[in-house]
Amino acid sequence: MTQPSLIVDPGRPSTPRLAVRFMRSEVDMASKRLLRKIGLLKLYELVPEEWAMPDSQFAKSAIAYAEQHCPEYMVRHCFRSYCFGAILASRNRLKLDREVFFVAAMLHDLGLSPAHVDDPGSFEWVGAKLAYQFTKDSDQSEAFATTVHNAIALHTCVGIAGKQAPELALLHYGTGMDLFGMRLDEIPRITLEEILVRYPRDQFKEQFCTCLSHQAQIKPGSHIAAAIGIGITDQILEQLAH
């Protein structure tokens, strides 16, 4: 089997192209909601073990690395993103390498960390490179490191990430759920409340939107700048409680 290559930063997509991707994504999710409502698509019972945190030493080192480099509100976002993505995998019976996915989720915002927020390039790819190097330095396989890299690189790519392997697609949907409530109807209410107690949102949306807006200002040619240009921060602020 051919080893996937590291996805490169495409920079800022055009506004029409990005708008079409958002619309197609919304139509796709609405279609799935309808299919579930009329009984043609099924959500499976949630298996708690399938969204538990991996207990490996490397998973613990990824937590420590994220906590060392990222502010607390961002680390909690990483934990929530993992939980949401892993729950979606369980409810849709998707095969998921939980350790790979967990590491990608914990490290996905390294490009927004104080030490790297001004690094050149789209923050997703800045973080992907940092996570790739951390993973390789920890003696993980090339396949492991590449999957972590590509999941982080594509996690904001609406209309693209969702068509990839589960580890990539679910990081996109897990982060999207925490920001926009994307696919929130697939999470049992009691489980959602448990996650929010364990990893509270506090003033997450305001802090995160400030961070994203800064990226658009200092990197107008970056991937996220296009999304900011069509009002992504307004959508974040309108969804959920803080």
C-alpha positions as CSV (number, residue, x, y, z in Angstrom):
1,M,0.0,0.0,0.0
2,T,1.3,3.4,-1.0
3,Q,2.2,5.6,2.0
4,P,0.2,8.9,2.0
5,S,2.2,12.0,1.5
6,L,2.1,15.1,3.7
7,I,-0.6,17.5,2.5
8,V,0.8,20.9,1.7
9,D,-0.7,24.3,2.6
10,P,-2.9,25.5,-0.4
11,G,-3.2,29.0,1.1
12,R,-6.4,31.0,0.8
13,P,-9.2,29.5,-1.3
14,S,-11.4,31.7,-3.3
15,T,-14.6,33.0,-1.7
16,P,-17.0,31.4,-4.2
17,R,-15.3,28.0,-3.9
18,L,-15.4,28.1,-0.1
19,A,-19.0,29.3,-0.1
20,V,-20.0,26.3,-2.3
21,R,-18.1,23.9,0.0
22,F,-20.0,25.2,3.1
23,M,-23.3,24.9,1.3
24,R,-22.6,21.4,0.1
25,S,-21.6,20.4,3.6
26,E,-24.8,21.8,5.1
27,V,-26.9,20.0,2.5
28,D,-25.1,16.8,3.2
29,M,-25.7,17.0,7.0
30,A,-29.4,18.0,6.4
31,S,-29.9,15.0,4.1
32,K,-28.5,12.7,6.8
33,R,-30.7,14.2,9.4
34,L,-33.7,13.6,7.1
35,L,-32.7,10.0,6.4
36,R,-32.4,9.3,10.2
37,K,-35.8,10.9,10.8
38,I,-37.5,8.6,8.3
39,G,-35.6,5.6,9.4
40,L,-33.3,5.0,6.5
41,L,-30.2,5.8,8.4
42,K,-29.3,4.5,11.9
43,L,-27.3,5.8,14.8
44,Y,-26.0,3.0,16.9
45,E,-26.0,2.9,20.7
46,L,-23.0,4.7,22.2
47,V,-20.3,2.5,23.6
48,P,-18.5,4.4,26.4
49,E,-15.2,2.5,25.9
50,E,-15.0,3.8,22.4
51,W,-14.7,7.4,23.4
52,A,-12.5,6.9,26.5
53,M,-9.1,8.5,26.5
54,P,-6.3,6.2,25.3
55,D,-4.1,5.2,28.3
56,S,-0.8,4.9,26.5
57,Q,2.3,6.7,27.5
58,F,2.4,8.5,24.2
59,A,-1.1,9.8,24.6
60,K,-0.1,11.1,28.0
61,S,2.9,12.8,26.5
62,A,0.7,14.5,23.9
63,I,-1.5,15.9,26.6
64,A,1.6,17.2,28.4
65,Y,2.9,18.7,25.2
66,A,-0.4,20.5,24.5
67,E,-0.6,21.8,28.1
68,Q,3.0,23.1,27.8
69,H,2.3,25.1,24.6
70,C,-1.4,26.0,24.6
71,P,-3.6,28.1,26.9
72,E,-6.0,26.2,29.1
73,Y,-9.1,27.1,27.1
74,M,-7.5,25.7,24.0
75,V,-6.5,22.5,25.7
76,R,-10.1,21.9,26.9
77,H,-11.2,22.5,23.3
78,C,-8.8,19.8,22.2
79,F,-10.2,17.3,24.7
80,R,-13.8,18.1,23.7
81,S,-12.9,17.7,20.0
82,Y,-11.6,14.3,20.7
83,C,-14.6,13.3,22.7
84,F,-17.0,14.5,20.0
85,G,-15.2,12.9,17.2
86,A,-14.8,9.6,19.0
87,I,-18.5,9.6,19.9
88,L,-19.4,10.2,16.2
89,A,-17.2,7.2,15.3
90,S,-19.0,5.0,17.9
91,R,-22.5,6.0,16.9
92,N,-21.8,5.6,13.2
93,R,-19.7,2.4,13.6
94,L,-16.6,3.8,12.0
95,K,-13.3,2.1,12.5
96,L,-11.0,4.5,14.3
97,D,-7.4,4.3,15.5
98,R,-8.2,6.1,18.8
99,E,-4.5,6.8,19.7
100,V,-3.8,8.4,16.4
101,F,-7.0,10.4,16.5
102,F,-6.4,11.4,20.1
103,V,-2.9,12.7,19.4
104,A,-4.2,14.6,16.4
105,A,-7.0,16.1,18.5
106,M,-4.7,17.1,21.3
107,L,-2.2,18.8,19.1
108,H,-4.4,20.3,16.4
109,D,-4.2,23.9,17.5
110,L,-0.4,24.1,18.0
111,G,-0.3,26.6,15.2
112,L,-2.4,29.0,17.4
113,S,-0.2,28.6,20.4
114,P,1.6,31.7,21.7
115,A,5.0,30.5,20.5
116,H,3.8,29.8,17.0
117,V,0.9,32.0,16.3
118,D,3.0,34.3,14.1
119,D,4.8,31.5,12.2
120,P,4.4,31.9,8.4
121,G,1.7,29.8,6.7
122,S,-1.8,28.7,7.5
123,F,-2.0,27.9,11.2
124,E,-3.4,24.4,10.5
125,W,-0.2,23.5,8.5
126,V,2.0,25.2,11.1
127,G,0.5,23.0,13.7
128,A,0.5,19.9,11.5
129,K,4.3,20.3,11.0
130,L,4.9,20.7,14.7
131,A,2.7,17.7,15.6
132,Y,4.5,15.6,12.9
133,Q,7.9,16.5,14.3
134,F,6.7,15.7,17.9
135,T,5.3,12.4,16.8
136,K,8.5,11.4,14.9
137,D,10.7,12.6,17.8
138,S,8.7,10.2,20.0
139,D,9.7,7.3,17.7
140,Q,6.2,6.7,16.2
141,S,5.9,5.3,12.8
142,E,5.9,7.4,9.6
143,A,2.3,6.3,9.0
144,F,1.2,7.4,12.4
145,A,3.0,10.8,12.0
146,T,1.6,11.3,8.5
147,T,-2.0,10.7,9.6
148,V,-1.6,13.1,12.6
149,H,-0.1,15.7,10.2
150,N,-2.8,15.4,7.6
151,A,-5.7,15.3,10.1
152,I,-4.5,18.6,11.6
153,A,-3.7,20.2,8.2
154,L,-7.2,19.5,6.9
155,H,-9.3,20.0,10.1
156,T,-10.8,23.3,8.9
157,C,-11.3,22.2,5.3
158,V,-15.0,22.1,4.9
159,G,-16.1,19.9,2.0
160,I,-12.7,18.1,1.9
161,A,-11.9,16.7,5.3
162,G,-15.2,14.9,5.6
163,K,-14.4,12.7,2.6
164,Q,-11.1,11.5,4.1
165,A,-10.2,8.5,6.4
166,P,-12.0,8.5,9.7
167,E,-9.1,10.0,11.7
168,L,-9.1,13.0,9.4
169,A,-12.8,13.4,8.9
170,L,-13.7,13.1,12.6
171,L,-11.2,15.7,13.6
172,H,-13.0,18.0,11.3
173,Y,-16.4,17.1,12.6
174,G,-15.2,17.0,16.3
175,T,-13.8,20.5,16.1
176,G,-16.7,21.7,14.1
177,M,-19.1,20.4,16.7
178,D,-17.3,22.4,19.4
179,L,-17.3,25.5,17.3
180,F,-20.6,25.4,15.4
181,G,-22.6,22.6,16.9
182,M,-22.0,20.6,13.7
183,R,-23.7,17.2,13.9
184,L,-24.7,17.9,17.6
185,D,-27.9,16.0,17.1
186,E,-25.8,12.8,17.0
187,I,-24.6,13.2,20.6
188,P,-26.8,12.0,23.5
189,R,-27.8,15.0,25.6
190,I,-26.6,13.3,28.9
191,T,-23.2,12.6,27.3
192,L,-22.9,16.2,26.0
193,E,-23.5,17.5,29.5
194,E,-20.9,15.1,31.0
195,I,-18.3,16.4,28.5
196,L,-19.1,20.0,29.2
197,V,-18.8,19.5,32.9
198,R,-15.5,17.7,32.5
199,Y,-14.1,20.2,30.0
200,P,-16.1,23.5,30.5
201,R,-16.3,26.0,27.7
202,D,-16.3,29.1,29.9
203,Q,-15.5,32.0,27.5
204,F,-14.1,29.8,24.9
205,K,-15.9,31.2,21.8
206,E,-14.8,34.8,22.5
207,Q,-11.2,33.8,23.1
208,F,-11.0,31.5,20.1
209,C,-12.6,34.0,17.7
210,T,-10.1,36.6,18.8
211,C,-7.3,34.2,18.0
212,L,-8.7,33.3,14.6
213,S,-9.3,37.0,13.7
214,H,-5.7,37.7,14.5
215,Q,-4.7,35.0,12.0
216,A,-6.7,36.6,9.3
217,Q,-5.2,40.0,10.0
218,I,-1.6,38.9,10.0
219,K,-1.9,36.2,7.4
220,P,-4.5,37.4,4.8
221,G,-3.3,34.7,2.4
222,S,-3.9,31.9,4.9
223,H,-6.6,29.3,4.7
224,I,-8.6,30.5,7.7
225,A,-8.6,34.1,6.3
226,A,-11.1,33.1,3.6
227,A,-13.4,31.6,6.2
228,I,-13.2,34.7,8.4
229,G,-14.0,36.7,5.2
230,I,-17.4,34.9,4.8
231,G,-18.3,35.3,8.5
232,I,-17.1,32.2,10.3
233,T,-16.5,34.0,13.5
234,D,-20.1,35.3,13.5
235,Q,-21.3,31.7,13.1
236,I,-19.2,30.6,16.0
237,L,-20.4,33.3,18.3
238,E,-24.1,32.6,17.4
239,Q,-23.8,28.9,18.2
240,L,-24.0,27.2,21.6
241,A,-23.3,28.8,25.0
242,H,-19.9,30.4,25.1
